[in-house]
Amino acid sequence: MKQSIRHHKIIELVSQLGYVSTEQLVDELNVSSQTIRRDLNELAEKNLIRRHHGGAASPSNSENSDYSDRKQFFLSQKNCIGQTVASMIPNGSSLFIDIGTTPEAVAFSLLSHKDLRIVTNNLNAAHILLQKEDCQVTIAGGVLRSDGGIIGEATVNFINQFRLDYCILGISAVELDGSMMDYDYHEVQVKRALMRNARNIILVTDHSKFRRNAIVRVGNLKEVHHLVTDKALPTELQHYLNHSDVNIHICNTL
């Protein structure tokens, strides 16, 4: 494989996952660890990645990817997660739908349901569900972000007026000790309100979030009732959840 192609693939993987280990890159690109280390050093010198012992991270690892980029990452996996969650939601349910491209995939998968009552701070999810005449959509007030998310103190106060059946919760990163992490302090306050006011919390996340880092703690995985993802959990995280009440659902993307 040509060096230019390797470099492109490394940058793409780092952008998607936030952090990639040297071992992962060796397996993915089928080259020696020495070759990968040279590649990483060259890319770091150009500020295209940030070099870490044992791997590489995005040069702006404390910030989330642009919405347009995130929407394309792991598209088939997100659709699979959406379909799996939809199969868990009865007709006539009430739901919070959180900010994020994976919650939006859930919204799309709910289009065949009947008589749903939705409260959301995600304008994109609301727009998807407006196609359904029998779906009641209530949008939270607050500060509108460029990605269609609504956040702020007014959003939290609005959400606190409800008690709904389900919360479809998105996340930016999950650490191996079960910590759920995100990038924006104000968004995290909204997520906590969603969790407090739902009878059942469904965390939706593709496997890349188990290798990313973020800076603000949302809570712990043991606080959710269902975790829906597209691949087996990292071993440490699986062990952590083995004796918990969290139901793990791994969708089949094949």
N, C-alpha and C positions, 0 to 999 in steps of 0.2 A: 504494500500500500504506500502510495506517495506521501511524502511528509505533509504537503499542503492539504491532502484529503484527511490525514490523521488530525492535523491541527483543527480543521473545520469540525470534525466529529467530536473532538475533545471540547471545544468551545460550546457546541450544541448541547452536549451532555451536561456540562457544568451549568449552563443557562437553565436547563430543565430541572435538574436535581438540586442545584444549589451547592452541593459538595459531591465529589466523586473520588473514590480511593484509587491509588495506583493499581491495586489488584483488580479492581473493576475494569479499569482501562486496558490492562494487559489482556484480560479475558475478552473484552468487547472488541478490541482492535487486533488481537492475535499477534502481538509483537512482544519483545522482551521488556522486562522492567527497566533495563538501562535505557532503551529507546524512549519509553514513556517519560522517564525522568528528564532526559534531554529535551523532549518536546515541552514538558511542563516548565522547565527553566526558561526556554525561549519565549513561550507565551507569557510567562510572568514578567519577563524583561520588557515586553511590549504592552504590559498592563491589560492584557486580554483575559487573564485569570489572576487569582491570588494563590500563590503557592503555600501549601501547608505540609507539615511532616506527614507523609503517607498519602498525600493526595492533593486535590486542588479545589478551590471554591470560586464563586463569582466574585469579581472585583468589587461589586456592590452587594455583598451577601446580606447586609442588614436591611435591604429594601426589597419590596416585592417586584416581580416582573410586571411589565406593562400589560394592561388588560387584554389588548389585541393579541399579544404573544401567549398569555396564559390560556386564552380561549382555544388555541390550537394544540397546546401540549396534551398528550395522552387523550385525544378526542374519543377514540373508540372505547377506552377504559372508562372514561367519565359517562359515556352513554350506557355502558353496561351497568355501572353503579346506579345510574338513574333508573334503569329498568328494574334492578333488584329492589331498590327502595320502593318503587311504585307498587310492586307486588306485596309489600308489607302494609300498605295504607288502604284501609277500607273506604268504600264510598261513604260520603257524608261526614268525613273527618274534618277537623280543624287543624291547621298547620301554620307554624312560623316557617318562612323560608329565608335563610341567611344570605348575606353577600357571598359571591364567589361563582366561578364557572361550573363547579361540580353541583352546587345547589341548583343552578340554572338547568343543568342536565336532568336533574330530578323533576323540575317544573315541567320540562318538555315531556318527560315520560308520564306525567300525570294527566295529560290531555285526554286520555280515554276514560278517566274517572268521572263520577257524577257527584254533584252537590257538595263540592268542597268549599270550605271557608278558609281563605288564605289571608294571613297578615304578613307583610314583608317589608323589609327595608332595601329590597333589591329591585330597582326599576326594570331591569332586564327580565327577571322572573315574572314580574307583574305583566309586562307586555306579552310574554309568551302565553300566560294563562288568560289574558283578555279574549283569546279566541273562543273560550268556552262561555256560552250564555248562562249555564247553570252553575258557574263558579263565581263565588263572591270574593272579590279581591280588595283588601284594605291596605293602603300604603301608609307607612309611618312618615311623620314629618321629621325635619332635621336638615342638616347640611348635605347637599348633593355633591358627590365626588364625580370625577370624570369617567369612572368605570360604571356608573349607574348605582353605586352604593350610597345609602343614606345613613349618616352617623351623627352623633352629638348628644348632648344632654336631653334635648327635646325628644329624640328618638328613644332613649332609655325610658323617659317618663311615659311616652305613648305605649311602649311595649308592656310596661308594668300594669297597665289597665286590663290586660287579657290573661286568661288561663286556657291554653289550648292543648289539644291531644298530642301533637307531635311538634318537635323542633328539628328541622333539617339544617344541621350545623356544618359549615365549612371551616377549614383550618389551613394555616400556611405551613405548619411544621409540627411534628410529633417527635419528642425526644425519647430515648430508650428507657428513661425512668417513668414514662407515661405522661410527662408534661406536654400539654397542648399549648402551642406558641403561635403568636402572630406578630405583625410588624407595627400596627397602628394602635396606640393606647386608646384612642377614642372608639375605634372599631371593637376593641376587646371589651369595653364597657357595654356595648350593645350585645355582643355575644353572650356575656354573662347574664344580661337581662333575659335574653331568649331562653337560656338554659333554666333560669329560675322559674320561668312562667310556663313551662311545658311539662306535661305528664310523662312523656317519653322523648328522650333525646337520641337522635340518630346522627352520628358523625359520619360524614361522607368524605372520603379522601383517597386519591390514587396513591400507589406505592411510593412515588417520588417524595412525598411529604415526610416519609420516615428517614430521609437522608438530608433534610434541609435544616437550617438554623434560622430562628427568628428571635426577637428581643423582648417581647411582652408575653407574660404568662396568662393564658386564658383559664386554665384549670388542669384537671387530671383526667386521664382516660377513664378511670374508674367511676367518674361522675356520669358517664354516658350509659345508655341502656343498650344501644346497638352501634357497632362499628362496621361500616360497609366499605370494602376496598377491593382491589383487583388482583392482589398477590398475597401469598403467605406473609405474615408479619416477620420482622427480624426476630431471631431466636430470643434475644434478651427481652424484647417486648412481649413476645408470646409467653415466656416464663412469668413475667410480671403479672400478666392477666389471667394466668391459669386458674387461680382460685378466686377470681372476681365474678361479679354478676354480669359482666359485659358479654353480650352475644356478638360473636364475630361472624360476619357474612363475607365470603370471598366469591365474587362473581366470576363467571366463566366468559372470558372475552373471545374464545375460539368460535 
